[in-house]
Amino acid sequence: MYTLKKNCATTKARLGSLKTDHGVIETPIFMPVGTLATVKAVSQTQLIEDIKAQIILGNTYHLYLRPGNEIMKNAGGLHAFMNWDRPILTDSGGYQIFSLAKNRKLEEEGAKFKSHIDGSTHWFTAENVVETQRVLGSDIMMILDECPPYPCTYDYAKNSMELTHRWAKRGRKHFLETDALYGHKQHQFGIVQGGTFKDLRKASSEFMAEMDFEGIAIGGLSVGEPIPLMYEMADLNTDFLPADKARYLMGVGTPANLLECVARGIDMFDCVMPTRNARNGMIFTHHGKVNLRNAKWKTHHAAFDEEFPSDLCSKYSMAYIHHLIKNDEIFGLTLASLHNLTFYLWLMDEVRVHIKNDTFASWYPEMVTTLEKKV
């Protein structure tokens, strides 16, 4: 599934590709988050034509609850349901169960939780999350895992990791014993856990590397730990992951986070930040971060950056964008979301070009500094 094309000589950055039945994904790549079968505020046409998205992410927990497996199966799976003919990755719901700590109970069999919609009780097991993701028909599905909180004790992190490992064995077995439903091949990724403890991270990386997953995700980071610690754990994990498998860092992050983690050997990312921040009036640019609500844009009757390929930056004045955002106009939220996603995908394009040209190591540190500036 994964082909390694080139290694950076002085960092751990990698150039590669992922082959799926719905298309080839060039890595490093960022995946826009389409939790409920939609990337918030943008259309599928905009994802393809403006943002140039290669793959998007859907969420098993949310789609299982609503619209539900029966409707999804009758629709012919998630691709047909949302009219998207490119690759999709689905999370298993482990992170959502983590976030429902007060409304869930973990047992050996799986996770018992209450719906955030109506309070009804449900079970996720290593096996039935595979079944639900068969119904969704995603190109890449994730195993069920437990994401420990930060901070947590060593014993909690160790027990949690070992539970994830046992679930991983069961989930992989069920995946291999069942068939895809819609005529295209599905792949399954394992998930490394272990909290922020180096020996546990090493052990979990080695465990997942020994299993025959098509790729391996790094979970349990970006959950409140200091950013330098996140980088340290990601760097450690990739030391023990196989070179011939894709590496996916779940739930990360800012543009600067992405560059730092590419340099540590990560291939795939997802995060709600570009669309969530856009709806709150903040955009990312290659000049730095811009608060669209800032009063200084009220009389700025010019585009922000006529050379950047997004309508927000090149076609409309900042005074107009400021007006839309301050009045919570839907068009403003759409423009900001389109811009941020376009920027994230543009940044990954730049990363791939610099790795290919052997300039990544000299280019990315200064870019990280620029990206963190406030404009």
Sequence and secondary structure as in RCSB ss.txt:
>XXXX:A:sequence
MYTLKKNCATTKARLGSLKTDHGVIETPIFMPVGTLATVKAVSQTQLIEDIKAQIILGNTYHLYLRPGNEIMKNA
GGLHAFMNWDRPILTDSGGYQIFSLAKNRKLEEEGAKFKSHIDGSTHWFTAENVVETQRVLGSDIMMILDECPPY
PCTYDYAKNSMELTHRWAKRGRKHFLETDALYGHKQHQFGIVQGGTFKDLRKASSEFMAEMDFEGIAIGGLSVGE
PIPLMYEMADLNTDFLPADKARYLMGVGTPANLLECVARGIDMFDCVMPTRNARNGMIFTHHGKVNLRNAKWKTH
HAAFDEEFPSDLCSKYSMAYIHHLIKNDEIFGLTLASLHNLTFYLWLMDEVRVHIKNDTFASWYPEMVTTLEKKV
>XXXX:A:secstr
 EEEEEE SSSS EEEEEEETTEEEEESEEE B TTSS TT  HHHIIIII  S EEEEHHHHHHTT HHHHHHH
TSHHHHHT  S EEEE SHHHHHHTGGGEEE SSEEEEE TTT  EEEEETTHHHHHHHHHT SEEE       S
S  HHHHHHHHHHHHHHHHHHHHHHHHS  SSSS  EEEEEE  TT HHHHHHHHHHHHHS  SEEEE S SSSS
 HHHHHHHHHHHHHTS TTSEEEETTB  HHHHHHHHTTT  EEE SHHHHHHHTTEEEETTEEEETT GGGTT 
 S S TTSSSHHHHTS HHHHHHHHHTT HHHHHHHHHHHHHHHHHHHHHHHHHHHTT HHHHHHHHHHHHT B 
